[in-house]
Amino acid sequence: MDTPNHVFFPVSYNELFAVWNRFPAAVPYAGGTYLNNDRSVFICLEKIEELHNITRTEQYLDIGAMVKLNRLLQLGKIAPHVLYKCVENIAGVQVRNVATIGGNICYPSRLLDLPAPLTALDAQYELRNTQGSRWVLASRFHTEEQSNLDKQEILTRIRLPLHQWDYSIYKKFRMEGYFSGEALVFLARTQKNILTEIRVVYRGNTIIRNKDGETILNGKYLPLNRKNADEFVENWSVFLANKPNISNFSKNAILNTIEENVYNLTE
């Protein structure tokens, strides 16, 4: 039987998984902004030093899962612009001083803010259990088909490729005066006045990306002509028409945001 209202503070992965093996129903937690009160045993990750690290190489930015959201804002231009704007729009300063990047990614009941920009940025997640670790793409992690974390597995690190995006927008939707909880990421990369890559990722109840539609504009010269922009918007319109789980409000918000930003790239 689990010890009533017991909280463990492991200082290493070995201690963490030893506790978890002893109390299989224990719940690991990060910032503590969300806790399942149905459980009586918790494993606080705060004292595992490795989970607080941020390191940068020429190719990647590695962020420990226990890094607080406000610390990401302190990175300034080191953090990708779209990630910075996303974090800036999460709650208030007091919540961001407590909430962690790992907690936002692994929120149990619904998608929160960070999965959209992290998916668009090709982030990878390091997942660890008692046997070792594995890497999984954010785009694969945030799918309906995947159960996210396996049994007794935690997110330990987020790896971001340091790619340069010349145009990046993070848009959180409003409905009747308040944030609806949905958002869209729009990214574009150019080289010598040629649009080499474009990405659009929507976050509602799920993550949605229209990869086939993105190829329409690849290789086009900038500024785009209106015909190409119209084709891109129309492709998204058809794509969304086949998504019955997205409300009409959300479809209109998505199309309006896409239209606004792709036309910013036109003549």
FIFITI-474716 format. One record per residue (C-alpha): residue number from 1; residue in one letter; x, y negated, z. Coordinates in Angstrom, 3 decimals. Each point is the difference from the previous one (the first is absolute). Example, Ala and Ser with C-alpha at 12.3 -4.5 7.8 and 13.67 -1.06 7.14 Angstrom:
% FIFITI-474716
@resi=1; resn=A; x=12.300; y=4.500; z=7.800
@resi=2; resn=S; x=1.370; y=-3.440; z=-0.660
This chain:
% FIFITI-474716
@resi=1; resn=M; x=0.000; y=0.000; z=0.000
@resi=2; resn=D; x=1.269; y=-3.477; z=-0.890
@resi=3; resn=T; x=1.115; y=-2.226; z=2.845
@resi=4; resn=P; x=-2.711; y=-2.691; z=0.480
@resi=5; resn=N; x=0.972; y=-3.481; z=-1.223
@resi=6; resn=H; x=3.650; y=0.880; z=-0.413
@resi=7; resn=V; x=2.391; y=-2.079; z=-2.140
@resi=8; resn=F; x=3.435; y=1.253; z=-1.048
@resi=9; resn=F; x=2.859; y=-2.257; z=-1.105
@resi=10; resn=P; x=2.494; y=2.133; z=-1.961
@resi=11; resn=V; x=3.329; y=-1.597; z=-0.922
@resi=12; resn=S; x=0.850; y=2.399; z=-2.838
@resi=13; resn=Y; x=-1.682; y=2.148; z=-2.626
@resi=14; resn=N; x=0.961; y=3.122; z=1.942
@resi=15; resn=E; x=-1.819; y=-1.270; z=3.082
@resi=16; resn=L; x=-2.963; y=-1.097; z=-2.096
@resi=17; resn=F; x=-0.560; y=3.392; z=-1.591
@resi=18; resn=A; x=0.683; y=1.838; z=3.256
@resi=19; resn=V; x=-2.865; y=-1.939; z=1.602
@resi=20; resn=W; x=-2.197; y=0.530; z=-3.035
@resi=21; resn=N; x=0.672; y=3.722; z=0.058
@resi=22; resn=R; x=-1.004; y=0.099; z=3.655
@resi=23; resn=F; x=-3.113; y=-2.141; z=-0.554
@resi=24; resn=P; x=-1.181; y=0.675; z=-3.591
@resi=25; resn=A; x=-3.016; y=-2.296; z=0.377
@resi=26; resn=A; x=2.138; y=-2.973; z=1.076
@resi=27; resn=V; x=-0.311; y=-3.164; z=-2.102
@resi=28; resn=P; x=3.110; y=-1.964; z=-1.040
@resi=29; resn=Y; x=-0.518; y=-3.750; z=-0.061
@resi=30; resn=A; x=1.952; y=-3.060; z=-1.077
@resi=31; resn=G; x=-1.224; y=-3.510; z=0.843
@resi=32; resn=G; x=-3.088; y=1.253; z=1.792
@resi=33; resn=T; x=-2.450; y=-2.312; z=-1.813
@resi=34; resn=Y; x=-2.041; y=3.125; z=-0.746
@resi=35; resn=L; x=-0.222; y=2.953; z=2.374
@resi=36; resn=N; x=-2.373; y=2.942; z=-0.028
@resi=37; resn=N; x=-1.384; y=0.023; z=3.527
@resi=38; resn=D; x=-1.261; y=3.540; z=-0.479
@resi=39; resn=R; x=3.520; y=1.273; z=0.621
@resi=40; resn=S; x=1.678; y=0.232; z=3.395
@resi=41; resn=V; x=3.670; y=0.422; z=-0.991
@resi=42; resn=F; x=1.886; y=-2.615; z=-2.011
@resi=43; resn=I; x=3.542; y=-0.185; z=-1.350
@resi=44; resn=C; x=1.298; y=-3.572; z=-0.165
@resi=45; resn=L; x=2.632; y=-0.448; z=-2.739
@resi=46; resn=E; x=1.308; y=-3.316; z=1.347
@resi=47; resn=K; x=3.242; y=1.372; z=1.496
@resi=48; resn=I; x=1.239; y=1.859; z=-3.093
@resi=49; resn=E; x=2.619; y=-2.530; z=-1.100
@resi=50; resn=E; x=0.343; y=1.247; z=-3.572
@resi=51; resn=L; x=-3.629; y=-0.909; z=-0.719
@resi=52; resn=H; x=0.770; y=-3.705; z=0.563
@resi=53; resn=N; x=2.847; y=-0.272; z=-2.531
@resi=54; resn=I; x=0.025; y=-2.067; z=-3.175
@resi=55; resn=T; x=2.839; y=0.626; z=-2.457
@resi=56; resn=R; x=0.708; y=-1.328; z=-3.469
@resi=57; resn=T; x=2.111; y=1.391; z=-2.825
@resi=58; resn=E; x=0.435; y=-1.223; z=-3.571
@resi=59; resn=Q; x=-2.978; y=2.099; z=-1.084
@resi=60; resn=Y; x=-2.298; y=0.413; z=2.997
@resi=61; resn=L; x=-1.468; y=-1.588; z=3.082
@resi=62; resn=D; x=-0.601; y=2.605; z=2.725
@resi=63; resn=I; x=-2.469; y=-0.909; z=2.761
@resi=64; resn=G; x=-0.563; y=2.079; z=3.121
@resi=65; resn=A; x=-3.616; y=0.909; z=0.689
@resi=66; resn=M; x=-0.007; y=-1.803; z=3.372
@resi=67; resn=V; x=1.049; y=-3.370; z=-1.443
@resi=68; resn=K; x=-2.533; y=-2.632; z=1.052
@resi=69; resn=L; x=-1.862; y=-1.852; z=-2.749
@resi=70; resn=N; x=1.275; y=-3.432; z=1.050
@resi=71; resn=R; x=3.555; y=1.270; z=-0.315
@resi=72; resn=L; x=-0.713; y=0.667; z=-3.675
@resi=73; resn=L; x=-0.902; y=-3.664; z=-0.402
@resi=74; resn=Q; x=3.330; y=-0.929; z=1.583
@resi=75; resn=L; x=1.759; y=1.747; z=-2.900
@resi=76; resn=G; x=-1.037; y=-2.885; z=-2.225
@resi=77; resn=K; x=1.097; y=0.412; z=-3.620
@resi=78; resn=I; x=1.574; y=3.380; z=0.724
@resi=79; resn=A; x=-3.506; y=1.477; z=0.121
@resi=80; resn=P; x=-1.827; y=0.283; z=-3.341
@resi=81; resn=H; x=-2.275; y=-3.021; z=-0.413
@resi=82; resn=V; x=-3.197; y=2.031; z=-0.331
@resi=83; resn=L; x=0.778; y=1.911; z=3.212
@resi=84; resn=Y; x=0.719; y=-3.250; z=1.828
@resi=85; resn=K; x=-3.322; y=-1.511; z=-1.136
@resi=86; resn=C; x=-1.873; y=3.130; z=1.031
@resi=87; resn=V; x=1.466; y=0.008; z=3.515
@resi=88; resn=E; x=-0.631; y=-3.736; z=0.317
@resi=89; resn=N; x=-3.721; y=0.695; z=-0.546
@resi=90; resn=I; x=-0.253; y=2.695; z=2.686
@resi=91; resn=A; x=-1.856; y=-1.174; z=3.126
@resi=92; resn=G; x=1.775; y=-2.596; z=2.152
@resi=93; resn=V; x=3.436; y=-0.475; z=1.508
@resi=94; resn=Q; x=-0.845; y=1.803; z=3.257
@resi=95; resn=V; x=-1.184; y=3.129; z=-1.827
@resi=96; resn=R; x=2.978; y=-0.066; z=-2.379
@resi=97; resn=N; x=2.355; y=-0.192; z=2.991
@resi=98; resn=V; x=-1.346; y=3.378; z=1.136
@resi=99; resn=A; x=-1.139; y=1.821; z=-3.151
@resi=100; resn=T; x=2.571; y=2.013; z=-1.942
@resi=101; resn=I; x=0.518; y=0.770; z=-3.659
@resi=102; resn=G; x=-0.361; y=3.727; z=0.685
@resi=103; resn=G; x=-3.202; y=-0.485; z=1.943
@resi=104; resn=N; x=-1.529; y=-2.024; z=-2.814
@resi=105; resn=I; x=0.897; y=2.697; z=-2.537
@resi=106; resn=C; x=-1.249; y=2.896; z=2.129
@resi=107; resn=Y; x=-3.190; y=-1.541; z=1.403
@resi=108; resn=P; x=-2.206; y=3.084; z=0.369
@resi=109; resn=S; x=-3.494; y=-1.079; z=-1.028
@resi=110; resn=R; x=0.496; y=-2.229; z=-3.055
@resi=111; resn=L; x=2.553; y=-1.726; z=-2.206
@resi=112; resn=L; x=1.411; y=-3.205; z=1.435
@resi=113; resn=D; x=2.007; y=-2.691; z=-1.779
@resi=114; resn=L; x=3.471; y=1.326; z=-0.747
@resi=115; resn=P; x=-0.751; y=3.057; z=-2.187
@resi=116; resn=A; x=-0.866; y=-2.205; z=-3.024
@resi=117; resn=P; x=3.275; y=-1.975; z=-0.280
@resi=118; resn=L; x=2.071; y=3.012; z=1.053
@resi=119; resn=T; x=-1.611; y=2.114; z=-2.716
@resi=120; resn=A; x=0.536; y=-2.733; z=-2.588
@resi=121; resn=L; x=3.654; y=-0.365; z=1.048
@resi=122; resn=D; x=0.725; y=3.741; z=-0.364
@resi=123; resn=A; x=0.746; y=0.374; z=3.708
@resi=124; resn=Q; x=0.944; y=3.390; z=1.391
@resi=125; resn=Y; x=-0.835; y=1.302; z=3.460
@resi=126; resn=E; x=2.246; y=2.220; z=2.085
@resi=127; resn=L; x=-2.097; y=2.525; z=1.918
@resi=128; resn=R; x=1.535; y=2.086; z=2.771
@resi=129; resn=N; x=-1.003; y=3.099; z=1.939
@resi=130; resn=T; x=1.860; y=2.479; z=2.157
@resi=131; resn=Q; x=1.468; y=1.713; z=-3.080
@resi=132; resn=G; x=1.480; y=-3.140; z=-1.555
@resi=133; resn=S; x=-1.099; y=-2.807; z=-2.295
@resi=134; resn=R; x=-1.441; y=-0.536; z=-3.476
@resi=135; resn=W; x=-0.621; y=-2.975; z=-2.253
@resi=136; resn=V; x=-3.334; y=-0.746; z=-1.675
@resi=137; resn=L; x=-1.028; y=-2.850; z=-2.287
@resi=138; resn=A; x=-2.455; y=-2.488; z=1.483
@resi=139; resn=S; x=-2.223; y=0.552; z=-3.050
@resi=140; resn=R; x=-0.228; y=3.692; z=0.841
@resi=141; resn=F; x=-0.408; y=-0.534; z=3.728
@resi=142; resn=H; x=-2.991; y=-2.296; z=-0.442
@resi=143; resn=T; x=-2.256; y=2.293; z=-1.993
@resi=144; resn=E; x=-3.237; y=1.757; z=0.809
@resi=145; resn=E; x=1.544; y=3.340; z=-0.982
@resi=146; resn=Q; x=2.803; y=-0.200; z=2.566
@resi=147; resn=S; x=-0.543; y=0.379; z=3.729
@resi=148; resn=N; x=2.750; y=-2.602; z=0.543
@resi=149; resn=L; x=1.925; y=1.410; z=2.961
@resi=150; resn=D; x=0.334; y=3.707; z=0.596
@resi=151; resn=K; x=-0.571; y=1.424; z=3.463
@resi=152; resn=Q; x=2.549; y=-1.338; z=2.523
@resi=153; resn=E; x=1.671; y=-2.270; z=-2.559
@resi=154; resn=I; x=0.754; y=-3.712; z=0.333
@resi=155; resn=L; x=0.940; y=-2.813; z=-2.339
@resi=156; resn=T; x=3.536; y=-1.132; z=0.855
@resi=157; resn=R; x=1.217; y=-2.276; z=-2.776
@resi=158; resn=I; x=-1.229; y=-2.063; z=-2.966
@resi=159; resn=R; x=2.359; y=-0.423; z=-2.970
@resi=160; resn=L; x=-0.573; y=-2.860; z=-2.438
@resi=161; resn=P; x=1.833; y=-0.278; z=-3.340
@resi=162; resn=L; x=1.423; y=-3.511; z=-0.345
@resi=163; resn=H; x=-1.430; y=-0.691; z=-3.452
@resi=164; resn=Q; x=-0.483; y=-3.558; z=-1.179
@resi=165; resn=W; x=-3.598; y=-0.939; z=-0.849
@resi=166; resn=D; x=-0.359; y=-3.291; z=-1.844
@resi=167; resn=Y; x=-3.713; y=-0.371; z=0.739
@resi=168; resn=S; x=-1.605; y=1.399; z=3.141
@resi=169; resn=I; x=-3.415; y=-0.660; z=1.506
@resi=170; resn=Y; x=-1.726; y=1.409; z=3.068
@resi=171; resn=K; x=-3.703; y=-0.819; z=0.135
@resi=172; resn=K; x=-2.287; y=0.877; z=2.895
@resi=173; resn=F; x=-3.686; y=-0.193; z=-0.904
@resi=174; resn=R; x=-2.603; y=-2.015; z=1.854
@resi=175; resn=M; x=-3.692; y=0.762; z=0.120
@resi=176; resn=E; x=-2.532; y=-2.412; z=1.491
@resi=177; resn=G; x=2.643; y=-1.965; z=1.851
@resi=178; resn=Y; x=2.078; y=2.835; z=1.458
@resi=179; resn=F; x=2.701; y=2.384; z=-1.206
@resi=180; resn=S; x=-1.542; y=3.155; z=-1.424
@resi=181; resn=G; x=3.037; y=2.114; z=0.859
@resi=182; resn=E; x=0.825; y=0.601; z=-3.664
@resi=183; resn=A; x=2.994; y=-1.320; z=-1.893
@resi=184; resn=L; x=1.774; y=0.010; z=-3.344
@resi=185; resn=V; x=3.695; y=-0.098; z=-0.909
@resi=186; resn=F; x=1.082; y=-1.369; z=-3.386
@resi=187; resn=L; x=3.657; y=0.365; z=-1.010
@resi=188; resn=A; x=1.819; y=-0.828; z=-3.236
@resi=189; resn=R; x=3.633; y=0.390; z=-1.028
@resi=190; resn=T; x=1.573; y=-1.729; z=-2.988
@resi=191; resn=Q; x=3.253; y=0.072; z=-1.932
@resi=192; resn=K; x=0.945; y=-2.555; z=-2.649
@resi=193; resn=N; x=-3.600; y=-1.180; z=-0.383
@resi=194; resn=I; x=-1.292; y=3.547; z=-0.357
@resi=195; resn=L; x=-2.470; y=1.495; z=2.462
@resi=196; resn=T; x=1.734; y=3.251; z=0.916
@resi=197; resn=E; x=-2.378; y=1.214; z=2.694
@resi=198; resn=I; x=-3.277; y=-0.920; z=1.652
@resi=199; resn=R; x=-1.689; y=1.599; z=2.998
@resi=200; resn=V; x=-3.428; y=-0.517; z=1.512
@resi=201; resn=V; x=-0.974; y=1.838; z=3.189
@resi=202; resn=Y; x=-3.348; y=-0.317; z=1.765
@resi=203; resn=R; x=-0.647; y=1.031; z=3.595
@resi=204; resn=G; x=-3.477; y=0.673; z=1.265
@resi=205; resn=N; x=-0.973; y=3.324; z=1.520
@resi=206; resn=T; x=2.676; y=1.501; z=-2.238
@resi=207; resn=I; x=2.974; y=-1.167; z=-2.042
@resi=208; resn=I; x=-0.765; y=-0.487; z=-3.696
@resi=209; resn=R; x=2.475; y=-0.644; z=-2.808
@resi=210; resn=N; x=-0.764; y=0.026; z=-3.724
@resi=211; resn=K; x=3.312; y=1.276; z=-1.378
@resi=212; resn=D; x=-1.268; y=0.464; z=-3.562
@resi=213; resn=G; x=-1.209; y=-3.586; z=-0.106
@resi=214; resn=E; x=3.387; y=-1.335; z=1.104
@resi=215; resn=T; x=1.665; y=1.284; z=-3.180
@resi=216; resn=I; x=-2.148; y=-2.338; z=-2.134
@resi=217; resn=L; x=2.219; y=-2.975; z=0.827
@resi=218; resn=N; x=3.380; y=1.701; z=0.273
@resi=219; resn=G; x=2.453; y=-1.393; z=-2.545
@resi=220; resn=K; x=-2.144; y=-3.032; z=-0.867
@resi=221; resn=Y; x=1.669; y=-3.390; z=-0.412
@resi=222; resn=L; x=-0.732; y=-2.808; z=2.449
@resi=223; resn=P; x=-2.075; y=-2.003; z=0.058
@resi=224; resn=L; x=-2.588; y=2.667; z=-0.813
@resi=225; resn=N; x=-2.512; y=-0.693; z=-2.705
@resi=226; resn=R; x=-3.633; y=-0.143; z=1.086
@resi=227; resn=K; x=-0.945; y=3.136; z=-1.946
@resi=228; resn=N; x=2.421; y=2.167; z=1.979
@resi=229; resn=A; x=-1.193; y=-1.494; z=3.287
@resi=230; resn=D; x=-3.638; y=0.611; z=-0.948
@resi=231; resn=E; x=0.812; y=3.604; z=-0.870
@resi=232; resn=F; x=1.607; y=0.512; z=3.387
@resi=233; resn=V; x=-2.990; y=-1.435; z=1.873
@resi=234; resn=E; x=-2.467; y=2.015; z=-2.092
@resi=235; resn=N; x=1.951; y=3.190; z=0.701
@resi=236; resn=W; x=-0.321; y=-0.668; z=3.723
@resi=237; resn=S; x=-3.705; y=-0.718; z=-0.396
@resi=238; resn=V; x=-0.548; y=3.414; z=-1.608
@resi=239; resn=F; x=2.241; y=1.641; z=2.585
@resi=240; resn=L; x=-1.986; y=-1.459; z=2.906
@resi=241; resn=A; x=-3.343; y=0.877; z=-1.608
@resi=242; resn=N; x=0.937; y=3.639; z=0.588
@resi=243; resn=K; x=0.593; y=-0.570; z=3.721
@resi=244; resn=P; x=-3.445; y=0.395; z=1.657
@resi=245; resn=N; x=1.460; y=-0.241; z=3.504
@resi=246; resn=I; x=1.077; y=-3.614; z=-0.541
@resi=247; resn=S; x=-2.696; y=-2.612; z=0.623
@resi=248; resn=N; x=-1.011; y=-2.536; z=-2.631
@resi=249; resn=F; x=1.372; y=-2.762; z=2.222
@resi=250; resn=S; x=3.387; y=1.712; z=0.088
@resi=251; resn=K; x=0.011; y=0.685; z=-3.740
@resi=252; resn=N; x=-0.702; y=-3.658; z=-0.723
@resi=253; resn=A; x=2.673; y=-1.115; z=2.470
@resi=254; resn=I; x=2.553; y=2.370; z=-1.566
@resi=255; resn=L; x=-0.768; y=-1.119; z=-3.559
@resi=256; resn=N; x=0.020; y=-3.692; z=0.915
@resi=257; resn=T; x=3.390; y=0.340; z=1.692
@resi=258; resn=I; x=1.481; y=1.996; z=-2.878
@resi=259; resn=E; x=-1.395; y=-2.441; z=-2.542
@resi=260; resn=E; x=1.362; y=-3.023; z=1.855
@resi=261; resn=N; x=3.488; y=1.432; z=0.275
@resi=262; resn=V; x=0.383; y=1.549; z=-3.415
@resi=263; resn=Y; x=-1.185; y=-3.273; z=-1.592
@resi=264; resn=N; x=2.698; y=-1.785; z=1.974
@resi=265; resn=L; x=2.410; y=1.909; z=-2.250
@resi=266; resn=T; x=-1.653; y=-1.170; z=-3.214
@resi=267; resn=E; x=0.727; y=-2.956; z=-2.245
